[in-house]
Amino acid sequence: MQKFIYVAILAMVVYIVFLLNMDAQDNKDTTKQYAVYRTQYARPINEWEKPYIDDGILYQEMQPLPPIAPDNAQNPYTEAKRLLGKQLFHEPKLSKSGQIACASCHNKELGFGDGIKTSFGHNRQRGQRNAPNIMMSGFFDELFWDGRAKSLESQALMPIVNPIEMAHEISYMRDSIARIATYYPLFILAFGDTTQQDEILRTIFVSKQSLTTPSQGLYDTIFRQLLKADLQEQSLDSILQSSKLSKKQIRIAQKLITPENIAKAIATYERSLVPKNTRFNRFLQGEYTALNNKEIYGLHIFRTKGRCMNCHYGVALSDGAFHNIGLSFYGRKLQDLGRYEVTHEIKDLGAFKTPSLIAISKSAPYMHNGIFPTLQGVIHMYNAGFPTPKQDNNAKEYPITTPLIKPLQLNEEEMMALEAFLLTL
């Protein structure tokens, strides 16, 4: 009996050594495989292998992020507008209750989302859709999951009047902001003419001994102070000192406080919400050590077997188009017909805008209805091809899943690598 035990123990030791050797060999093979991809992607982007895409897809190659989103000809970017827009973005007086700001559903610390499936609005009403990450919103021509807004400027006012969200009336909202004196200097700096700007700079910042200071010098001085305070999340009012304004300047400011200017300021702030230091952005700029081997392998899966670049490409990693991927829940409790509710065209049944993947690690839960709490769930669903209930062949109208969605047959290692890559964006 004792001899049998010794033999069994010896056999177990031999088996464990065998497994360790197998693992070591697998790790060696994996390291060798990863080294191939690291070499492949340690080259300029235009020398990378072409992605796997379907016929007819006019994709754009990946590219580093610019400092801000493209400018709007009718609303040119200025730092004064951005600072004003940031204040308004966090202003609860935009809502009827005086308790809900844009930032309530688009929280910086939650990837400019709110971390829940669908958002709560006026009187704790729950919306139908997930609050998306808005960091790359300035790169899209159409906003919201269904694309009903055609610019950031038009989008900015829509939540304010939505009865489920902020539930206010535009005229009353404007009046609420016009009564807040701390906004007066910023509205003049953002939207006043050069004479008005010059006068307010001299009123607030220039002593009697330095009245000859050039206007440009004043701008440089004030914006250094304002930007420093902004970076430190300090109140700007202590610098702006709105109490020093004359009655004439107050009247000028109140005339500049219009719904159009409020929308322009908020839109300008949103255009500035471009991540500055993501690891993948550094990688695209040539810092090839910013990603580890597994993440680079995930980049390769993203571009090839994962078929992700059929829809996620270019600077924002989105085609800006609308697709039905099989999540309309047609005829069921969670039904949402998406783009169809805007266009009323059968082809748009169940279609939603392709979101940007930038900063996706911070913006869970995912999809238009927030039903996926983790990226693993999203990846597994794509891998399975988003299986949906069998179509009713007798139905005149039925959401047709885009042919871009099909089973991927990724193995566990490939899915884990793909997730690792997505977390670097």
Solvent accessible surface area in square Angstrom, and as a share of the most:
residue,aa,sasa,rsa
1,M,177,0.79
2,Q,118,0.52
3,K,159,0.67
4,F,136,0.57
5,I,79,0.40
6,Y,130,0.49
7,V,85,0.49
8,A,43,0.34
9,I,95,0.48
10,L,115,0.57
11,A,58,0.45
12,M,123,0.55
13,V,74,0.43
14,V,91,0.52
15,Y,127,0.48
16,I,84,0.42
17,V,74,0.43
18,F,109,0.46
19,L,76,0.38
20,L,108,0.54
21,N,93,0.48
22,M,90,0.40
23,D,77,0.40
24,A,58,0.45
25,Q,89,0.40
26,D,74,0.38
27,N,96,0.49
28,K,139,0.59
29,D,72,0.37
30,T,42,0.24
31,T,81,0.47
32,K,152,0.64
33,Q,67,0.30
34,Y,26,0.10
35,A,50,0.39
36,V,90,0.52
37,Y,34,0.13
38,R,68,0.25
39,T,92,0.53
40,Q,25,0.11
41,Y,1,0.00
42,A,41,0.32
43,R,90,0.33
44,P,74,0.46
45,I,32,0.16
46,N,130,0.67
47,E,91,0.41
48,W,12,0.04
49,E,70,0.31
50,K,142,0.60
51,P,10,0.06
52,Y,113,0.43
53,I,51,0.26
54,D,41,0.21
55,D,149,0.77
56,G,74,0.71
57,I,39,0.20
58,L,159,0.79
59,Y,55,0.21
60,Q,111,0.49
61,E,48,0.21
62,M,3,0.02
63,Q,77,0.34
64,P,49,0.31
65,L,20,0.10
66,P,48,0.30
67,P,100,0.63
68,I,52,0.27
69,A,3,0.02
70,P,81,0.51
71,D,88,0.45
72,N,30,0.15
73,A,93,0.72
74,Q,143,0.64
75,N,2,0.01
76,P,73,0.46
77,Y,50,0.19
78,T,58,0.33
79,E,58,0.26
80,A,4,0.03
81,K,15,0.06
82,R,30,0.11
83,L,0,0.00
84,L,0,0.00
85,G,0,0.00
86,K,30,0.13
87,Q,60,0.27
88,L,0,0.00
89,F,1,0.00
90,H,86,0.38
91,E,23,0.11
92,P,47,0.30
93,K,97,0.41
94,L,0,0.00
95,S,3,0.02
96,K,129,0.55
97,S,48,0.31
98,G,25,0.24
99,Q,147,0.65
100,I,25,0.13
101,A,10,0.07
102,C,21,0.12
103,A,18,0.14
104,S,60,0.39
105,C,29,0.17
106,H,32,0.14
107,N,55,0.28
108,K,127,0.54
109,E,155,0.70
110,L,75,0.37
111,G,0,0.00
112,F,12,0.05
113,G,3,0.03
114,D,21,0.11
115,G,39,0.38
116,I,63,0.32
117,K,111,0.47
118,T,15,0.09
119,S,16,0.10
120,F,66,0.27
121,G,9,0.09
122,H,25,0.11
123,N,122,0.63
124,R,169,0.62
125,Q,70,0.31
126,R,117,0.43
127,G,21,0.21
128,Q,103,0.46
129,R,43,0.16
130,N,10,0.05
131,A,13,0.10
132,P,46,0.29
133,N,36,0.19
134,I,18,0.09
135,M,17,0.07
136,M,5,0.02
137,S,11,0.07
138,G,13,0.13
139,F,42,0.17
140,F,25,0.11
141,D,121,0.63
142,E,44,0.20
143,L,9,0.04
144,F,38,0.16
145,W,26,0.09
146,D,6,0.03
147,G,0,0.00
148,R,83,0.30
149,A,0,0.00
150,K,117,0.50
151,S,34,0.22
152,L,5,0.03
153,E,28,0.12
154,S,46,0.30
155,Q,26,0.12
156,A,4,0.03
157,L,37,0.19
158,M,62,0.28
159,P,22,0.14
160,I,0,0.00
161,V,69,0.40
162,N,41,0.21
163,P,94,0.59
164,I,71,0.36
165,E,59,0.26
166,M,6,0.03
167,A,20,0.15
168,H,24,0.11
169,E,104,0.47
170,I,49,0.25
171,S,64,0.41
172,Y,128,0.49
173,M,0,0.00
174,R,62,0.23
175,D,50,0.26
176,S,19,0.12
177,I,0,0.00
178,A,6,0.05
179,R,174,0.63
180,I,40,0.20
181,A,48,0.37
182,T,57,0.33
183,Y,12,0.04
184,Y,12,0.05
185,P,0,0.00
186,L,3,0.01
187,F,0,0.00
188,I,1,0.01
189,L,6,0.03
190,A,11,0.08
191,F,39,0.16
192,G,11,0.10
193,D,79,0.41
194,T,111,0.64
195,T,84,0.49
196,Q,45,0.20
197,Q,26,0.12
198,D,32,0.16
199,E,67,0.30
200,I,1,0.00
201,L,0,0.00
202,R,67,0.24
203,T,50,0.29
204,I,8,0.04
205,F,50,0.21
206,V,20,0.12
207,S,60,0.39
208,K,175,0.74
209,Q,163,0.72
210,S,41,0.27
211,L,97,0.48
212,T,129,0.75
213,T,41,0.24
214,P,93,0.59
215,S,43,0.28
216,Q,119,0.53
217,G,27,0.26
218,L,13,0.06
219,Y,45,0.17
220,D,62,0.32
221,T,56,0.33
222,I,1,0.01
223,F,26,0.11
224,R,159,0.58
225,Q,75,0.34
226,L,0,0.00
227,L,58,0.29
228,K,128,0.54
229,A,3,0.02
230,D,11,0.06
231,L,148,0.74
232,Q,95,0.42
233,E,120,0.54
234,Q,103,0.46
235,S,78,0.50
236,L,7,0.03
237,D,51,0.27
238,S,88,0.57
239,I,30,0.15
240,L,1,0.01
241,Q,64,0.29
242,S,13,0.09
243,S,109,0.70
244,K,108,0.46
245,L,14,0.07
246,S,55,0.35
247,K,162,0.69
248,K,114,0.48
249,Q,14,0.06
250,I,53,0.27
251,R,136,0.50
252,I,27,0.14
253,A,0,0.00
254,Q,61,0.27
255,K,159,0.67
256,L,33,0.16
257,I,0,0.00
258,T,40,0.23
259,P,28,0.18
260,E,110,0.49
261,N,21,0.11
262,I,0,0.00
263,A,4,0.03
264,K,61,0.26
265,A,0,0.00
266,I,1,0.01
267,A,0,0.00
268,T,2,0.01
269,Y,10,0.04
270,E,10,0.05
271,R,18,0.07
272,S,12,0.08
273,L,20,0.10
274,V,5,0.03
275,P,20,0.13
276,K,136,0.58
277,N,102,0.52
278,T,22,0.13
279,R,84,0.31
280,F,6,0.03
281,N,8,0.04
282,R,64,0.23
283,F,1,0.00
284,L,20,0.10
285,Q,118,0.52
286,G,35,0.34
287,E,78,0.35
288,Y,64,0.25
289,T,120,0.70
290,A,8,0.06
291,L,1,0.01
292,N,80,0.41
293,N,51,0.26
294,K,72,0.31
295,E,13,0.06
296,I,1,0.01
297,Y,10,0.04
298,G,0,0.00
299,L,0,0.00
300,H,21,0.10
301,I,6,0.03
302,F,1,0.00
303,R,1,0.00
304,T,4,0.02
305,K,76,0.32
306,G,4,0.04
307,R,42,0.15
308,C,28,0.17
309,M,0,0.00
310,N,5,0.02
311,C,22,0.13
312,H,25,0.11
313,Y,26,0.10
314,G,4,0.04
315,V,31,0.18
316,A,8,0.06
317,L,4,0.02
318,S,14,0.09
319,D,37,0.19
320,G,27,0.26
321,A,39,0.30
322,F,37,0.15
323,H,36,0.16
324,N,9,0.05
325,I,31,0.16
326,G,13,0.12
327,L,10,0.05
328,S,6,0.04
329,F,39,0.16
330,Y,71,0.27
331,G,64,0.61
332,R,114,0.42
333,K,196,0.83
334,L,87,0.43
335,Q,69,0.31
336,D,4,0.02
337,L,27,0.13
338,G,0,0.00
339,R,28,0.10
340,Y,39,0.15
341,E,81,0.36
342,V,54,0.31
343,T,40,0.24
344,H,128,0.57
345,E,81,0.37
346,I,85,0.43
347,K,154,0.65
348,D,12,0.06
349,L,3,0.02
350,G,1,0.01
351,A,3,0.02
352,F,18,0.07
353,K,23,0.10
354,T,9,0.05
355,P,52,0.33
356,S,27,0.17
357,L,16,0.08
358,I,9,0.05
359,A,4,0.03
360,I,19,0.10
361,S,46,0.30
362,K,125,0.53
363,S,20,0.13
364,A,36,0.28
365,P,15,0.09
366,Y,23,0.09
367,M,27,0.12
368,H,6,0.03
369,N,14,0.07
370,G,1,0.01
371,I,44,0.22
372,F,25,0.10
373,P,96,0.61
374,T,61,0.36
375,L,9,0.05
376,Q,87,0.39
377,G,25,0.24
378,V,15,0.09
379,I,9,0.05
380,H,84,0.38
381,M,54,0.24
382,Y,64,0.24
383,N,26,0.13
384,A,55,0.43
385,G,13,0.12
386,F,4,0.02
387,P,91,0.57
388,T,64,0.37
389,P,71,0.45
390,K,183,0.77
391,Q,76,0.34
392,D,74,0.38
393,N,128,0.66
394,N,140,0.72
395,A,37,0.28
396,K,200,0.85
397,E,75,0.34
398,Y,43,0.16
399,P,12,0.07
400,I,110,0.56
401,T,43,0.25
402,T,19,0.11
403,P,109,0.69
404,L,25,0.13
405,I,30,0.15
406,K,89,0.38
407,P,89,0.56
408,L,21,0.11
409,Q,151,0.67
410,L,9,0.05
411,N,80,0.41
412,E,97,0.43
413,E,71,0.32
414,E,16,0.07
415,M,16,0.07
416,M,94,0.42
417,A,0,0.00
418,L,8,0.04
419,E,32,0.14
420,A,18,0.14
421,F,0,0.00
422,L,13,0.06
423,L,85,0.42
424,T,4,0.02
425,L,8,0.04
